[in-house]
């Protein structure tokens, strides 16, 4: 993977709880040795109903508003932690 792979995460990022989707995805990518550029695409409350919405910059970059989202060098976007982690496992 090249550094053109971009991971969009929320403010919870790497410092969030172990089960936080953005943290789990970053741990999976690092564990697999996949390089990526990280973009914090949302800030706000840890409570879902109080988070920043809409997310126009994220939508412009990925075509949707779900985090985490991984944009590959070829423009493919994989949204959601389960899908991203599944993709990471396929790369091994």
PDB file of N, CA, C and O in Angstrom, chain B, residues numbered from 101:
ATOM      1  N   UNK B 101       0.832  -1.190   0.000  1.00  0.00           N
ATOM      2  CA  UNK B 101       0.000   0.000   0.000  1.00  0.00           C
ATOM      3  C   UNK B 101       0.873   1.249   0.000  1.00  0.00           C
ATOM      4  O   UNK B 101       1.951   1.271   0.594  1.00  0.00           O
ATOM      5  N   UNK B 102       0.404   2.253  -0.655  1.00  0.00           N
ATOM      6  CA  UNK B 102       1.128   3.515  -0.664  1.00  0.00           C
ATOM      7  C   UNK B 102       0.508   4.452   0.356  1.00  0.00           C
ATOM      8  O   UNK B 102      -0.553   4.168   0.912  1.00  0.00           O
ATOM      9  N   UNK B 103       1.167   5.552   0.593  1.00  0.00           N
ATOM     10  CA  UNK B 103       0.640   6.529   1.534  1.00  0.00           C
ATOM     11  C   UNK B 103      -0.568   7.268   0.953  1.00  0.00           C
ATOM     12  O   UNK B 103      -1.146   8.125   1.623  1.00  0.00           O
ATOM     13  N   UNK B 104      -0.954   6.945  -0.282  1.00  0.00           N
ATOM     14  CA  UNK B 104      -2.146   7.548  -0.861  1.00  0.00           C
ATOM     15  C   UNK B 104      -3.413   6.943  -0.277  1.00  0.00           C
ATOM     16  O   UNK B 104      -4.509   7.430  -0.555  1.00  0.00           O
ATOM     17  N   UNK B 105      -3.289   5.903   0.517  1.00  0.00           N
ATOM     18  CA  UNK B 105      -4.432   5.342   1.216  1.00  0.00           C
ATOM     19  C   UNK B 105      -4.734   6.275   2.383  1.00  0.00           C
ATOM     20  O   UNK B 105      -3.844   6.613   3.163  1.00  0.00           O
ATOM     21  N   UNK B 106      -5.998   6.690   2.499  1.00  0.00           N
ATOM     22  CA  UNK B 106      -6.387   7.646   3.521  1.00  0.00           C
ATOM     23  C   UNK B 106      -7.450   7.041   4.420  1.00  0.00           C
ATOM     24  O   UNK B 106      -8.442   6.489   3.944  1.00  0.00           O
ATOM     25  N   UNK B 107      -7.232   7.149   5.718  1.00  0.00           N
ATOM     26  CA  UNK B 107      -8.205   6.681   6.696  1.00  0.00           C
ATOM     27  C   UNK B 107      -8.846   7.895   7.356  1.00  0.00           C
ATOM     28  O   UNK B 107      -8.161   8.739   7.934  1.00  0.00           O
ATOM     29  N   UNK B 108     -10.159   7.968   7.261  1.00  0.00           N
ATOM     30  CA  UNK B 108     -10.929   9.035   7.887  1.00  0.00           C
ATOM     31  C   UNK B 108     -11.492   8.492   9.194  1.00  0.00           C
ATOM     32  O   UNK B 108     -12.179   7.471   9.208  1.00  0.00           O
ATOM     33  N   UNK B 109     -11.196   9.183  10.287  1.00  0.00           N
ATOM     34  CA  UNK B 109     -11.634   8.745  11.610  1.00  0.00           C
ATOM     35  C   UNK B 109     -12.310   9.910  12.333  1.00  0.00           C
ATOM     36  O   UNK B 109     -12.271  11.053  11.878  1.00  0.00           O
ATOM     37  N   UNK B 110     -12.926   9.592  13.463  1.00  0.00           N
ATOM     38  CA  UNK B 110     -13.526  10.631  14.281  1.00  0.00           C
ATOM     39  C   UNK B 110     -12.505  11.116  15.312  1.00  0.00           C
ATOM     40  O   UNK B 110     -11.362  10.659  15.327  1.00  0.00           O
ATOM     41  N   UNK B 111     -12.916  12.018  16.146  1.00  0.00           N
ATOM     42  CA  UNK B 111     -12.023  12.568  17.168  1.00  0.00           C
ATOM     43  C   UNK B 111     -11.592  11.511  18.175  1.00  0.00           C
ATOM     44  O   UNK B 111     -10.579  11.695  18.851  1.00  0.00           O
ATOM     45  N   UNK B 112     -12.336  10.401  18.298  1.00  0.00           N
ATOM     46  CA  UNK B 112     -11.987   9.332  19.223  1.00  0.00           C
ATOM     47  C   UNK B 112     -10.674   8.690  18.863  1.00  0.00           C
ATOM     48  O   UNK B 112      -9.901   8.289  19.733  1.00  0.00           O
ATOM     49  N   UNK B 113     -10.426   8.595  17.579  1.00  0.00           N
ATOM     50  CA  UNK B 113      -9.136   8.244  17.028  1.00  0.00           C
ATOM     51  C   UNK B 113      -8.487   7.061  17.730  1.00  0.00           C
ATOM     52  O   UNK B 113      -9.169   6.099  18.082  1.00  0.00           O
ATOM     53  N   UNK B 114      -7.194   7.122  17.935  1.00  0.00           N
ATOM     54  CA  UNK B 114      -6.393   6.061  18.544  1.00  0.00           C
ATOM     55  C   UNK B 114      -6.508   6.031  20.062  1.00  0.00           C
ATOM     56  O   UNK B 114      -6.205   5.014  20.686  1.00  0.00           O
ATOM     57  N   UNK B 115      -6.940   7.134  20.657  1.00  0.00           N
ATOM     58  CA  UNK B 115      -6.986   7.222  22.105  1.00  0.00           C
ATOM     59  C   UNK B 115      -8.310   6.798  22.700  1.00  0.00           C
ATOM     60  O   UNK B 115      -8.495   6.855  23.916  1.00  0.00           O
ATOM     61  N   UNK B 116      -9.231   6.376  21.858  1.00  0.00           N
ATOM     62  CA  UNK B 116     -10.540   5.969  22.346  1.00  0.00           C
ATOM     63  C   UNK B 116     -10.509   4.599  23.002  1.00  0.00           C
ATOM     64  O   UNK B 116      -9.461   3.955  23.060  1.00  0.00           O
ATOM     65  N   UNK B 117     -11.651   4.157  23.492  1.00  0.00           N
ATOM     66  CA  UNK B 117     -11.735   2.830  24.106  1.00  0.00           C
ATOM     67  C   UNK B 117     -11.314   1.744  23.115  1.00  0.00           C
ATOM     68  O   UNK B 117     -11.430   1.924  21.903  1.00  0.00           O
ATOM     69  N   UNK B 118     -10.831   0.629  23.631  1.00  0.00           N
ATOM     70  CA  UNK B 118     -10.337  -0.460  22.766  1.00  0.00           C
ATOM     71  C   UNK B 118     -11.381  -0.929  21.762  1.00  0.00           C
ATOM     72  O   UNK B 118     -11.014  -1.378  20.676  1.00  0.00           O
ATOM     73  N   UNK B 119     -12.638  -0.843  22.077  1.00  0.00           N
ATOM     74  CA  UNK B 119     -13.683  -1.309  21.174  1.00  0.00           C
ATOM     75  C   UNK B 119     -14.158  -0.237  20.199  1.00  0.00           C
ATOM     76  O   UNK B 119     -15.037  -0.490  19.376  1.00  0.00           O
ATOM     77  N   UNK B 120     -13.579   0.961  20.290  1.00  0.00           N
ATOM     78  CA  UNK B 120     -13.994   2.040  19.392  1.00  0.00           C
ATOM     79  C   UNK B 120     -13.633   1.674  17.965  1.00  0.00           C
ATOM     80  O   UNK B 120     -12.499   1.269  17.708  1.00  0.00           O
ATOM     81  N   UNK B 121     -14.568   1.806  17.021  1.00  0.00           N
ATOM     82  CA  UNK B 121     -14.317   1.416  15.629  1.00  0.00           C
ATOM     83  C   UNK B 121     -13.092   2.081  15.004  1.00  0.00           C
ATOM     84  O   UNK B 121     -12.333   1.423  14.293  1.00  0.00           O
ATOM     85  N   UNK B 122     -12.889   3.369  15.258  1.00  0.00           N
ATOM     86  CA  UNK B 122     -11.747   4.067  14.651  1.00  0.00           C
ATOM     87  C   UNK B 122     -10.426   3.530  15.196  1.00  0.00           C
ATOM     88  O   UNK B 122      -9.449   3.414  14.456  1.00  0.00           O
ATOM     89  N   UNK B 123     -10.394   3.210  16.462  1.00  0.00           N
ATOM     90  CA  UNK B 123      -9.177   2.639  17.051  1.00  0.00           C
ATOM     91  C   UNK B 123      -8.926   1.231  16.516  1.00  0.00           C
ATOM     92  O   UNK B 123      -7.795   0.905  16.158  1.00  0.00           O
ATOM     93  N   UNK B 124      -9.960   0.394  16.458  1.00  0.00           N
ATOM     94  CA  UNK B 124      -9.791  -0.988  15.989  1.00  0.00           C
ATOM     95  C   UNK B 124      -9.267  -1.030  14.560  1.00  0.00           C
ATOM     96  O   UNK B 124      -8.418  -1.858  14.230  1.00  0.00           O
ATOM     97  N   UNK B 125      -9.770  -0.142  13.717  1.00  0.00           N
ATOM     98  CA  UNK B 125      -9.325  -0.106  12.321  1.00  0.00           C
ATOM     99  C   UNK B 125      -7.851   0.279  12.241  1.00  0.00           C
ATOM    100  O   UNK B 125      -7.095  -0.333  11.487  1.00  0.00           O
ATOM    101  N   UNK B 126      -7.435   1.284  13.007  1.00  0.00           N
ATOM    102  CA  UNK B 126      -6.032   1.698  12.979  1.00  0.00           C
ATOM    103  C   UNK B 126      -5.119   0.591  13.485  1.00  0.00           C
ATOM    104  O   UNK B 126      -4.040   0.377  12.932  1.00  0.00           O
ATOM    105  N   UNK B 127      -5.536  -0.107  14.523  1.00  0.00           N
ATOM    106  CA  UNK B 127      -4.736  -1.223  15.036  1.00  0.00           C
ATOM    107  C   UNK B 127      -4.600  -2.316  13.986  1.00  0.00           C
ATOM    108  O   UNK B 127      -3.526  -2.897  13.832  1.00  0.00           O
ATOM    109  N   UNK B 128      -5.691  -2.605  13.256  1.00  0.00           N
ATOM    110  CA  UNK B 128      -5.649  -3.632  12.207  1.00  0.00           C
ATOM    111  C   UNK B 128      -4.716  -3.223  11.071  1.00  0.00           C
ATOM    112  O   UNK B 128      -3.930  -4.039  10.590  1.00  0.00           O
ATOM    113  N   UNK B 129      -4.798  -1.968  10.641  1.00  0.00           N
ATOM    114  CA  UNK B 129      -3.931  -1.486   9.556  1.00  0.00           C
ATOM    115  C   UNK B 129      -2.461  -1.550   9.959  1.00  0.00           C
ATOM    116  O   UNK B 129      -1.623  -2.022   9.190  1.00  0.00           O
ATOM    117  N   UNK B 130      -2.150  -1.079  11.154  1.00  0.00           N
ATOM    118  CA  UNK B 130      -0.759  -1.117  11.624  1.00  0.00           C
ATOM    119  C   UNK B 130      -0.264  -2.553  11.750  1.00  0.00           C
ATOM    120  O   UNK B 130       0.860  -2.866  11.357  1.00  0.00           O
ATOM    121  N   UNK B 131      -1.091  -3.405  12.288  1.00  0.00           N
ATOM    122  CA  UNK B 131      -0.735  -4.804  12.480  1.00  0.00           C
ATOM    123  C   UNK B 131      -0.413  -5.488  11.148  1.00  0.00           C
ATOM    124  O   UNK B 131       0.450  -6.363  11.080  1.00  0.00           O
ATOM    125  N   UNK B 132      -1.112  -5.078  10.103  1.00  0.00           N
ATOM    126  CA  UNK B 132      -0.896  -5.650   8.772  1.00  0.00           C
ATOM    127  C   UNK B 132       0.220  -4.931   8.012  1.00  0.00           C
ATOM    128  O   UNK B 132       0.583  -5.349   6.912  1.00  0.00           O
ATOM    129  N   UNK B 133       0.764  -3.863   8.582  1.00  0.00           N
ATOM    130  CA  UNK B 133       1.835  -3.125   7.913  1.00  0.00           C
ATOM    131  C   UNK B 133       1.347  -2.270   6.763  1.00  0.00           C
ATOM    132  O   UNK B 133       2.119  -1.954   5.858  1.00  0.00           O
ATOM    133  N   UNK B 134       0.081  -1.892   6.782  1.00  0.00           N
ATOM    134  CA  UNK B 134      -0.488  -1.072   5.708  1.00  0.00           C
ATOM    135  C   UNK B 134      -0.325   0.402   6.085  1.00  0.00           C
ATOM    136  O   UNK B 134      -0.828   0.849   7.115  1.00  0.00           O
ATOM    137  N   UNK B 135       0.378   1.140   5.243  1.00  0.00           N
ATOM    138  CA  UNK B 135       0.596   2.567   5.478  1.00  0.00           C
ATOM    139  C   UNK B 135      -0.627   3.356   5.045  1.00  0.00           C
ATOM    140  O   UNK B 135      -1.301   3.009   4.075  1.00  0.00           O
ATOM    141  N   UNK B 136      -0.903   4.426   5.784  1.00  0.00           N
ATOM    142  CA  UNK B 136      -2.046   5.265   5.459  1.00  0.00           C
ATOM    143  C   UNK B 136      -1.841   6.665   6.015  1.00  0.00           C
ATOM    144  O   UNK B 136      -1.082   6.884   6.959  1.00  0.00           O
ATOM    145  N   UNK B 137      -2.538   7.591   5.402  1.00  0.00           N
ATOM    146  CA  UNK B 137      -2.598   8.955   5.918  1.00  0.00           C
ATOM    147  C   UNK B 137      -3.882   9.040   6.726  1.00  0.00           C
ATOM    148  O   UNK B 137      -4.927   8.573   6.272  1.00  0.00           O
ATOM    149  N   UNK B 138      -3.822   9.629   7.916  1.00  0.00           N
ATOM    150  CA  UNK B 138      -4.995   9.725   8.775  1.00  0.00           C
ATOM    151  C   UNK B 138      -5.567  11.129   8.731  1.00  0.00           C
ATOM    152  O   UNK B 138      -4.836  12.116   8.820  1.00  0.00           O
ATOM    153  N   UNK B 139      -6.898  11.208   8.593  1.00  0.00           N
ATOM    154  CA  UNK B 139      -7.606  12.481   8.607  1.00  0.00           C
ATOM    155  C   UNK B 139      -8.698  12.395   9.671  1.00  0.00           C
ATOM    156  O   UNK B 139      -9.554  11.512   9.622  1.00  0.00           O
ATOM    157  N   UNK B 140      -8.661  13.308  10.621  1.00  0.00           N
ATOM    158  CA  UNK B 140      -9.739  13.371  11.609  1.00  0.00           C
ATOM    159  C   UNK B 140     -10.872  14.160  10.959  1.00  0.00           C
ATOM    160  O   UNK B 140     -10.783  15.372  10.761  1.00  0.00           O
ATOM    161  N   UNK B 141     -11.944  13.428  10.632  1.00  0.00           N
ATOM    162  CA  UNK B 141     -13.015  13.980   9.810  1.00  0.00           C
ATOM    163  C   UNK B 141     -14.240  14.410  10.612  1.00  0.00           C
ATOM    164  O   UNK B 141     -15.188  14.948  10.039  1.00  0.00           O
ATOM    165  N   UNK B 142     -14.239  14.186  11.910  1.00  0.00           N
ATOM    166  CA  UNK B 142     -15.383  14.609  12.721  1.00  0.00           C
ATOM    167  C   UNK B 142     -14.931  14.847  14.144  1.00  0.00           C
ATOM    168  O   UNK B 142     -14.091  14.127  14.683  1.00  0.00           O
ATOM    169  N   UNK B 143     -15.487  15.836  14.714  1.00  0.00           N
ATOM    170  CA  UNK B 143     -15.214  16.166  16.116  1.00  0.00           C
ATOM    171  C   UNK B 143     -16.557  16.292  16.811  1.00  0.00           C
ATOM    172  O   UNK B 143     -17.598  16.447  16.171  1.00  0.00           O
ATOM    173  N   UNK B 144     -16.513  16.223  18.116  1.00  0.00           N
ATOM    174  CA  UNK B 144     -17.756  16.401  18.853  1.00  0.00           C
ATOM    175  C   UNK B 144     -17.869  15.452  20.015  1.00  0.00           C
ATOM    176  O   UNK B 144     -16.873  14.988  20.570  1.00  0.00           O
ATOM    177  N   UNK B 145     -19.072  15.181  20.363  1.00  0.00           N
ATOM    178  CA  UNK B 145     -19.409  14.388  21.536  1.00  0.00           C
ATOM    179  C   UNK B 145     -19.213  12.895  21.297  1.00  0.00           C
ATOM    180  O   UNK B 145     -19.347  12.422  20.169  1.00  0.00           O
ATOM    181  N   UNK B 146     -18.896  12.154  22.358  1.00  0.00           N
ATOM    182  CA  UNK B 146     -18.849  10.703  22.222  1.00  0.00           C
ATOM    183  C   UNK B 146     -20.247  10.106  22.070  1.00  0.00           C
ATOM    184  O   UNK B 146     -20.382   8.936  21.711  1.00  0.00           O
ATOM    185  N   UNK B 147     -21.287  10.897  22.341  1.00  0.00           N
ATOM    186  CA  UNK B 147     -22.659  10.429  22.201  1.00  0.00           C
ATOM    187  C   UNK B 147     -23.105  10.609  20.751  1.00  0.00           C
ATOM    188  O   UNK B 147     -23.074  11.730  20.243  1.00  0.00           O
ATOM    189  N   UNK B 148     -23.519   9.536  20.070  1.00  0.00           N
ATOM    190  CA  UNK B 148     -23.852   9.605  18.642  1.00  0.00           C
ATOM    191  C   UNK B 148     -24.839  10.693  18.262  1.00  0.00           C
ATOM    192  O   UNK B 148     -24.683  11.315  17.211  1.00  0.00           O
ATOM    193  N   UNK B 149     -25.838  10.941  19.072  1.00  0.00           N
ATOM    194  CA  UNK B 149     -26.862  11.925  18.737  1.00  0.00           C
ATOM    195  C   UNK B 149     -26.383  13.363  18.893  1.00  0.00           C
ATOM    196  O   UNK B 149     -27.091  14.295  18.511  1.00  0.00           O
ATOM    197  N   UNK B 150     -25.180  13.554  19.452  1.00  0.00           N
ATOM    198  CA  UNK B 150     -24.646  14.904  19.627  1.00  0.00           C
ATOM    199  C   UNK B 150     -23.426  15.168  18.751  1.00  0.00           C
ATOM    200  O   UNK B 150     -22.748  16.181  18.919  1.00  0.00           O
ATOM    201  N   UNK B 151     -23.148  14.272  17.827  1.00  0.00           N
ATOM    202  CA  UNK B 151     -21.968  14.432  16.974  1.00  0.00           C
ATOM    203  C   UNK B 151     -22.224  15.408  15.847  1.00  0.00           C
ATOM    204  O   UNK B 151     -23.360  15.684  15.461  1.00  0.00           O
ATOM    205  N   UNK B 152     -21.117  15.916  15.340  1.00  0.00           N
ATOM    206  CA  UNK B 152     -21.144  16.859  14.228  1.00  0.00           C
ATOM    207  C   UNK B 152     -21.839  16.231  13.017  1.00  0.00           C
ATOM    208  O   UNK B 152     -21.433  15.167  12.550  1.00  0.00           O
ATOM    209  N   UNK B 153     -22.858  16.871  12.524  1.00  0.00           N
ATOM    210  CA  UNK B 153     -23.570  16.464  11.317  1.00  0.00           C
ATOM    211  C   UNK B 153     -24.068  17.723  10.633  1.00  0.00           C
ATOM    212  O   UNK B 153     -24.377  18.685  11.336  1.00  0.00           O
ATOM    213  N   UNK B 154     -24.165  17.785   9.362  1.00  0.00           N
ATOM    214  CA  UNK B 154     -23.595  16.836   8.410  1.00  0.00           C
ATOM    215  C   UNK B 154     -22.076  16.968   8.371  1.00  0.00           C
ATOM    216  O   UNK B 154     -21.488  17.826   9.031  1.00  0.00           O
ATOM    217  N   UNK B 155     -21.472  16.111   7.592  1.00  0.00           N
ATOM    218  CA  UNK B 155     -20.010  16.105   7.452  1.00  0.00           C
ATOM    219  C   UNK B 155     -19.662  16.370   5.984  1.00  0.00           C
ATOM    220  O   UNK B 155     -19.304  15.447   5.253  1.00  0.00           O
ATOM    221  N   UNK B 156     -19.767  17.626   5.557  1.00  0.00           N
ATOM    222  CA  UNK B 156     -19.592  17.922   4.135  1.00  0.00           C
ATOM    223  C   UNK B 156     -18.205  17.587   3.589  1.00  0.00           C
ATOM    224  O   UNK B 156     -18.092  17.141   2.447  1.00  0.00           O
ATOM    225  N   UNK B 157     -17.148  17.791   4.377  1.00  0.00           N
ATOM    226  CA  UNK B 157     -15.800  17.487   3.880  1.00  0.00           C
ATOM    227  C   UNK B 157     -15.622  15.980   3.712  1.00  0.00           C
ATOM    228  O   UNK B 157     -15.024  15.527   2.735  1.00  0.00           O
ATOM    229  N   UNK B 158     -16.136  15.212   4.654  1.00  0.00           N
ATOM    230  CA  UNK B 158     -16.065  13.761   4.537  1.00  0.00           C
ATOM    231  C   UNK B 158     -16.874  13.284   3.346  1.00  0.00           C
ATOM    232  O   UNK B 158     -16.424  12.422   2.592  1.00  0.00           O
ATOM    233  N   UNK B 159     -18.066  13.838   3.173  1.00  0.00           N
ATOM    234  CA  UNK B 159     -18.909  13.457   2.042  1.00  0.00           C
ATOM    235  C   UNK B 159     -18.231  13.786   0.717  1.00  0.00           C
ATOM    236  O   UNK B 159     -18.297  13.003  -0.231  1.00  0.00           O
ATOM    237  N   UNK B 160     -17.580  14.941   0.655  1.00  0.00           N
ATOM    238  CA  UNK B 160     -16.884  15.329  -0.582  1.00  0.00           C
ATOM    239  C   UNK B 160     -15.721  14.381  -0.880  1.00  0.00           C
ATOM    240  O   UNK B 160     -15.443  14.086  -2.042  1.00  0.00           O
ATOM    241  N   UNK B 161     -15.044  13.906   0.163  1.00  0.00           N
ATOM    242  CA  UNK B 161     -13.881  13.032  -0.026  1.00  0.00           C
ATOM    243  C   UNK B 161     -14.253  11.576  -0.281  1.00  0.00           C
ATOM    244  O   UNK B 161     -13.548  10.865  -0.998  1.00  0.00           O
ATOM    245  N   UNK B 162     -15.376  11.132   0.314  1.00  0.00           N
ATOM    246  CA  UNK B 162     -15.696   9.701   0.244  1.00  0.00           C
ATOM    247  C   UNK B 162     -17.049   9.381  -0.368  1.00  0.00           C
ATOM    248  O   UNK B 162     -17.310   8.231  -0.722  1.00  0.00           O
ATOM    249  N   UNK B 163     -17.909  10.373  -0.497  1.00  0.00           N
ATOM    250  CA  UNK B 163     -19.241  10.127  -1.037  1.00  0.00           C
ATOM    251  C   UNK B 163     -20.256   9.694   0.007  1.00  0.00           C
ATOM    252  O   UNK B 163     -21.399   9.389  -0.331  1.00  0.00           O
ATOM    253  N   UNK B 164     -19.859   9.665   1.257  1.00  0.00           N
ATOM    254  CA  UNK B 164     -20.781   9.302   2.331  1.00  0.00           C
ATOM    255  C   UNK B 164     -20.327   9.938   3.638  1.00  0.00           C
ATOM    256  O   UNK B 164     -19.330  10.660   3.657  1.00  0.00           O
ATOM    257  N   UNK B 165     -21.050   9.677   4.743  1.00  0.00           N
ATOM    258  CA  UNK B 165     -20.736  10.324   6.017  1.00  0.00           C
ATOM    259  C   UNK B 165     -20.413   9.343   7.134  1.00  0.00           C
ATOM    260  O   UNK B 165     -20.328   9.753   8.292  1.00  0.00           O
ATOM    261  N   UNK B 166     -20.231   8.076   6.832  1.00  0.00           N
ATOM    262  CA  UNK B 166     -19.969   7.064   7.852  1.00  0.00           C
ATOM    263  C   UNK B 166     -18.476   6.980   8.165  1.00  0.00           C
ATOM    264  O   UNK B 166     -17.635   6.994   7.266  1.00  0.00           O
ATOM    265  N   UNK B 167     -18.167   6.892   9.460  1.00  0.00           N
ATOM    266  CA  UNK B 167     -16.793   6.723   9.913  1.00  0.00           C
ATOM    267  C   UNK B 167     -16.666   5.411  10.669  1.00  0.00           C
ATOM    268  O   UNK B 167     -17.632   4.959  11.284  1.00  0.00           O
ATOM    269  N   UNK B 168     -15.513   4.803  10.635  1.00  0.00           N
ATOM    270  CA  UNK B 168     -14.350   5.160   9.836  1.00  0.00           C
ATOM    271  C   UNK B 168     -14.569   4.839   8.363  1.00  0.00           C
ATOM    272  O   UNK B 168     -15.424   4.028   8.007  1.00  0.00           O
ATOM    273  N   UNK B 169     -13.785   5.486   7.523  1.00  0.00           N
ATOM    274  CA  UNK B 169     -13.823   5.242   6.085  1.00  0.00           C
ATOM    275  C   UNK B 169     -12.392   5.188   5.565  1.00  0.00           C
ATOM    276  O   UNK B 169     -11.544   5.998   5.940  1.00  0.00           O
ATOM    277  N   UNK B 170     -12.147   4.232   4.708  1.00  0.00           N
ATOM    278  CA  UNK B 170     -10.815   4.054   4.127  1.00  0.00           C
ATOM    279  C   UNK B 170     -10.921   4.315   2.631  1.00  0.00           C
ATOM    280  O   UNK B 170     -11.693   3.661   1.929  1.00  0.00           O
ATOM    281  N   UNK B 171     -10.133   5.281   2.148  1.00  0.00           N
ATOM    282  CA  UNK B 171     -10.112   5.582   0.718  1.00  0.00           C
ATOM    283  C   UNK B 171      -8.794   5.082   0.156  1.00  0.00           C
ATOM    284  O   UNK B 171      -7.722   5.557   0.532  1.00  0.00           O
ATOM    285  N   UNK B 172      -8.886   4.123  -0.744  1.00  0.00           N
ATOM    286  CA  UNK B 172      -7.699   3.521  -1.338  1.00  0.00           C
ATOM    287  C   UNK B 172      -7.137   4.405  -2.440  1.00  0.00           C
ATOM    288  O   UNK B 172      -7.815   5.313  -2.921  1.00  0.00           O
ATOM    289  N   UNK B 173      -5.920   4.143  -2.831  1.00  0.00           N
ATOM    290  CA  UNK B 173      -5.230   4.943  -3.853  1.00  0.00           C
ATOM    291  C   UNK B 173      -6.006   4.980  -5.166  1.00  0.00           C
ATOM    292  O   UNK B 173      -5.926   5.964  -5.901  1.00  0.00           O
ATOM    293  N   UNK B 174      -6.766   3.907  -5.476  1.00  0.00           N
ATOM    294  CA  UNK B 174      -7.516   3.885  -6.730  1.00  0.00           C
ATOM    295  C   UNK B 174      -8.866   4.586  -6.623  1.00  0.00           C
ATOM    296  O   UNK B 174      -9.633   4.595  -7.586  1.00  0.00           O
ATOM    297  N   UNK B 175      -9.171   5.181  -5.452  1.00  0.00           N
ATOM    298  CA  UNK B 175     -10.418   5.903  -5.265  1.00  0.00           C
ATOM    299  C   UNK B 175     -11.526   5.088  -4.617  1.00  0.00           C
ATOM    300  O   UNK B 175     -12.558   5.643  -4.240  1.00  0.00           O
ATOM    301  N   UNK B 176     -11.331   3.795  -4.482  1.00  0.00           N
ATOM    302  CA  UNK B 176     -12.315   2.941  -3.829  1.00  0.00           C
ATOM    303  C   UNK B 176     -12.464   3.356  -2.370  1.00  0.00           C
ATOM    304  O   UNK B 176     -11.469   3.611  -1.692  1.00  0.00           O
ATOM    305  N   UNK B 177     -13.700   3.425  -1.885  1.00  0.00           N
ATOM    306  CA  UNK B 177     -13.964   3.778  -0.494  1.00  0.00           C
ATOM    307  C   UNK B 177     -14.588   2.580   0.205  1.00  0.00           C
ATOM    308  O   UNK B 177     -15.542   1.980  -0.290  1.00  0.00           O
ATOM    309  N   UNK B 178     -14.033   2.244   1.358  1.00  0.00           N
ATOM    310  CA  UNK B 178     -14.569   1.185   2.200  1.00  0.00           C
ATOM    311  C   UNK B 178     -15.004   1.849   3.494  1.00  0.00           C
ATOM    312  O   UNK B 178     -14.179   2.419   4.208  1.00  0.00           O
ATOM    313  N   UNK B 179     -16.295   1.781   3.804  1.00  0.00           N
ATOM    314  CA  UNK B 179     -16.822   2.460   4.987  1.00  0.00           C
ATOM    315  C   UNK B 179     -17.264   1.449   6.037  1.00  0.00           C
ATOM    316  O   UNK B 179     -17.816   0.395   5.721  1.00  0.00           O
ATOM    317  N   UNK B 180     -17.010   1.793   7.277  1.00  0.00           N
ATOM    318  CA  UNK B 180     -17.406   0.952   8.393  1.00  0.00           C
ATOM    319  C   UNK B 180     -16.268   0.066   8.853  1.00  0.00           C
ATOM    320  O   UNK B 180     -15.530  -0.489   8.038  1.00  0.00           O
ATOM    321  N   UNK B 181     -16.128  -0.065  10.157  1.00  0.00           N
ATOM    322  CA  UNK B 181     -14.987  -0.800  10.710  1.00  0.00           C
ATOM    323  C   UNK B 181     -14.978  -2.271  10.307  1.00  0.00           C
ATOM    324  O   UNK B 181     -13.915  -2.813  10.004  1.00  0.00           O
ATOM    325  N   UNK B 182     -16.116  -2.918  10.295  1.00  0.00           N
ATOM    326  CA  UNK B 182     -16.143  -4.347   9.935  1.00  0.00           C
ATOM    327  C   UNK B 182     -15.674  -4.572   8.504  1.00  0.00           C
ATOM    328  O   UNK B 182     -14.898  -5.486   8.228  1.00  0.00           O
ATOM    329  N   UNK B 183     -16.150  -3.735   7.608  1.00  0.00           N
ATOM    330  CA  UNK B 183     -15.736  -3.877   6.202  1.00  0.00           C
ATOM    331  C   UNK B 183     -14.256  -3.574   6.021  1.00  0.00           C
ATOM    332  O   UNK B 183     -13.565  -4.261   5.269  1.00  0.00           O
ATOM    333  N   UNK B 184     -13.768  -2.549   6.708  1.00  0.00           N
ATOM    334  CA  UNK B 184     -12.349  -2.195   6.594  1.00  0.00           C
ATOM    335  C   UNK B 184     -11.490  -3.317   7.154  1.00  0.00           C
ATOM    336  O   UNK B 184     -10.519  -3.723   6.517  1.00  0.00           O
ATOM    337  N   UNK B 185     -11.826  -3.822   8.325  1.00  0.00           N
ATOM    338  CA  UNK B 185     -11.037  -4.899   8.928  1.00  0.00           C
ATOM    339  C   UNK B 185     -11.084  -6.152   8.067  1.00  0.00           C
ATOM    340  O   UNK B 185     -10.085  -6.865   7.964  1.00  0.00           O
ATOM    341  N   UNK B 186     -12.211  -6.429   7.454  1.00  0.00           N
ATOM    342  CA  UNK B 186     -12.312  -7.565   6.529  1.00  0.00           C
ATOM    343  C   UNK B 186     -11.380  -7.361   5.337  1.00  0.00           C
ATOM    344  O   UNK B 186     -10.703  -8.298   4.913  1.00  0.00           O
ATOM    345  N   UNK B 187     -11.340  -6.146   4.795  1.00  0.00           N
ATOM    346  CA  UNK B 187     -10.444  -5.830   3.679  1.00  0.00           C
ATOM    347  C   UNK B 187      -8.994  -6.009   4.107  1.00  0.00           C
ATOM    348  O   UNK B 187      -8.187  -6.558   3.357  1.00  0.00           O
ATOM    349  N   UNK B 188      -8.658  -5.546   5.317  1.00  0.00           N
ATOM    350  CA  UNK B 188      -7.288  -5.676   5.821  1.00  0.00           C
ATOM    351  C   UNK B 188      -6.898  -7.147   5.869  1.00  0.00           C
ATOM    352  O   UNK B 188      -5.795  -7.508   5.458  1.00  0.00           O
ATOM    353  N   UNK B 189      -7.774  -7.983   6.356  1.00  0.00           N
ATOM    354  CA  UNK B 189      -7.491  -9.429   6.448  1.00  0.00           C
ATOM    355  C   UNK B 189      -7.267 -10.036   5.066  1.00  0.00           C
ATOM    356  O   UNK B 189      -6.445 -10.940   4.914  1.00  0.00           O
ATOM    357  N   UNK B 190      -7.982  -9.554   4.068  1.00  0.00           N
ATOM    358  CA  UNK B 190      -7.817 -10.045   2.696  1.00  0.00           C
ATOM    359  C   UNK B 190      -6.455  -9.674   2.110  1.00  0.00           C
ATOM    360  O   UNK B 190      -5.979 -10.335   1.187  1.00  0.00           O
ATOM    361  N   UNK B 191      -5.830  -8.629   2.635  1.00  0.00           N
ATOM    362  CA  UNK B 191      -4.549  -8.159   2.106  1.00  0.00           C
ATOM    363  C   UNK B 191      -3.368  -9.012   2.579  1.00  0.00           C
ATOM    364  O   UNK B 191      -2.281  -8.937   2.006  1.00  0.00           O
ATOM    365  N   UNK B 192      -3.573  -9.798   3.593  1.00  0.00           N
ATOM    366  CA  UNK B 192      -2.476 -10.594   4.164  1.00  0.00           C
ATOM    367  C   UNK B 192      -2.162 -11.793   3.319  1.00  0.00           C
ATOM    368  O   UNK B 192      -1.266 -12.568   3.655  1.00  0.00           O
TER     369      UNK B 192
END
